[in-house]
């Protein structure tokens, strides 16, 4: 049938499904045990929203269902690609995935504490930094007492590592 005979109201736009946190092409989707629990909880919540969707208008119901199913599909793909790295299996002498790192910048007396986590678990407000972030890459492999160099454009910062912990 020609598009000339279709009512404009019948032409639904596909919903825009927000992408998940970026993971570089070919990078392994490392997650902490807590990160995997959060992904599985998010999956359960999405499945619950789908099961209990109570949109009365058919058009809005289809749009909402398409959005929720799209989010769920992206999440399931991410869960299936997840590779859990247990903190107790890491070399505790140096900074690796899952480590809590306390450091200071350029000799500042105020320490900063972050955890190196997977991209889905990363949240700056919770001091959780993705393992692919420049600061995480600069710190990885270093030991307590060492200095990591972080290049930010033309500026170079010295990160003095105070402590490395695994919880």
Secondary structure in CASP SS format (residue, H / E / C, confidence):
PFRMAT SS
TARGET T0000
AUTHOR 0000-0000-0000
METHOD secondary structure of the structure
MODEL  1
X C 1.00
X C 1.00
X H 1.00
X H 1.00
X H 1.00
X C 1.00
X C 1.00
X H 1.00
X H 1.00
X H 1.00
X C 1.00
X C 1.00
X C 1.00
X C 1.00
X C 1.00
X C 1.00
X C 1.00
X C 1.00
X C 1.00
X C 1.00
X C 1.00
X C 1.00
X C 1.00
X C 1.00
X C 1.00
X C 1.00
X C 1.00
X C 1.00
X E 1.00
X E 1.00
X E 1.00
X C 1.00
X H 1.00
X H 1.00
X H 1.00
X H 1.00
X H 1.00
X H 1.00
X H 1.00
X H 1.00
X H 1.00
X H 1.00
X H 1.00
X H 1.00
X H 1.00
X H 1.00
X H 1.00
X H 1.00
X H 1.00
X H 1.00
X H 1.00
X C 1.00
X C 1.00
X C 1.00
X C 1.00
X C 1.00
X C 1.00
X H 1.00
X H 1.00
X H 1.00
X H 1.00
X H 1.00
X H 1.00
X H 1.00
X H 1.00
X H 1.00
X H 1.00
X H 1.00
X H 1.00
X H 1.00
X H 1.00
X H 1.00
X H 1.00
X H 1.00
X H 1.00
X H 1.00
X H 1.00
X H 1.00
X H 1.00
X H 1.00
X H 1.00
X E 1.00
X E 1.00
X E 1.00
X C 1.00
X C 1.00
X H 1.00
X H 1.00
X H 1.00
X C 1.00
X C 1.00
X C 1.00
X C 1.00
X E 1.00
X C 1.00
X C 1.00
X C 1.00
X C 1.00
X C 1.00
X E 1.00
X E 1.00
X E 1.00
X E 1.00
X E 1.00
X E 1.00
X C 1.00
X C 1.00
X C 1.00
X C 1.00
X C 1.00
X C 1.00
X E 1.00
X E 1.00
X E 1.00
X E 1.00
X E 1.00
X E 1.00
X C 1.00
X C 1.00
X C 1.00
X C 1.00
X C 1.00
X E 1.00
X H 1.00
X H 1.00
X H 1.00
X C 1.00
X E 1.00
X E 1.00
X E 1.00
X C 1.00
X C 1.00
X C 1.00
X H 1.00
X H 1.00
X H 1.00
X H 1.00
X H 1.00
X H 1.00
X C 1.00
X C 1.00
X C 1.00
X E 1.00
X C 1.00
X C 1.00
X C 1.00
X E 1.00
X E 1.00
X E 1.00
X E 1.00
X E 1.00
X E 1.00
X C 1.00
X C 1.00
X E 1.00
X E 1.00
X E 1.00
X E 1.00
X E 1.00
X E 1.00
X E 1.00
X E 1.00
X E 1.00
X E 1.00
X E 1.00
X C 1.00
X C 1.00
END
